[in-house]
Amino acid sequence: MDINPVTPGHVVVIPRSHTTDLFDVTADDLAACAHLAQQVAGRAKDRLGADGVNLLNCSGEAAKQTVFHFHIHVILRFKDEPSKDRIGLPWDSVPRNPDEIERIGNLLS
């Protein structure tokens, strides 16, 4: 359980082996954390009445990482319950040039 939860039931999934961030975690530990996050999300929906879940990982200072041990936040979301759900998504989508999107996608493939 997160000691400073942003919503009720906020959980932090952490691998046993120390790694700094997403760039450092092993594929096996990442898969295990993702699997556990999925299980926790299902329990949250069934047992706590969550309407949705956000999974969040911050890797690097520029991404607002403050604890330098890889972890995934499982943040429960409660529709139409402002007393439980006061967090918003951290960005506004901005339309971009399709050619630029394709160029960047090609760099990443």
N, C-alpha and C positions, 0 to 999 in steps of 0.2 A: 504494500500500500504506500502511496506517495504521502510523505509527512506534511506536505503543503498542497493538498488536492485542489485542483481548479473546479472540479465537479465531484459530487459524492460518488465514491467507488473508483476514483482515479488510481490506476495501478501502474507501477514501473516494473518492466520485465528486464532483468539483468543477467547476462551469462556468468557462470561461475569463474571462468578464466578472464583475467584482466586484459582488456584491449581498450585503446583510447577512444576509437570512434568507428564509424561505418567503414572507413578506409582501412582499418586495422583488424576488424573482427573476422574470424574464420567463417567460411561458408557454412560449416556445420553448426557453429554457435548462432549464426544469423538465422539459419533455418529453424533451430530449436526455439529461439526467441520469437520468431514469427508464428510458429505453431502454438506456443504457449499464449501469445497475445490473442490469437484466434479463439482459443479455448476460454480465456478470461472474458473476451467480448461476448461470446455465446452465453456464458453464465450471467454476465451483467444484464443482457437483454432478458433472459428468463427470470432471474431472481431479483433484480433491482428495477426492472421496468424501463430500462434505457431504450430510447427510440433509435439510437444510432451510436456509433463509436468513431472517434478519430484516433489513428495511430500516428505518433509523432516521434521523430528522431532528429536531433540537432547535432550536426557534425562540424566542428570547427568554431572558433570564436566568431567568425563572420556570420555563422548560422545561429548565434546566440547559445552555443553550448557552454554550460557553466560547470558541469560535472564531467571530468575527462575520463570517464569509464563508459563504454558503449552501453546504451540502454534505449528501450522503446517505451514511450508513454502510451497507455491505453486510457483514453479520456472519454468517459461516457457522456452522451448527449441526451438531453431531455427536451423534447419539443413542447413548446407552449408552457414551460415551467421556469420562468425567469429566476425564481429563488434557487433553483438547482443548476441552471445553465446560463452563466453570464459570460461565456467565452465565445468569441467570434473567430472566424478563420483569419489568419494573419496576412492576407493579401487581397488585393482587388485585381481581378483579371483585366488585362488590357489587350485589345486586339492588336495583332502584329502583322507584318507583311508576310504573306504565305511563302514567297520565295526565300525570305530570310529564315523562316521556320524550317523549310525543306533543307536549306544549306546547313543549318546547325544540326538537324537530324542526321544528315549524311556524315557529318563529322563525328557523331556519336555512334554510328552503326559499325 
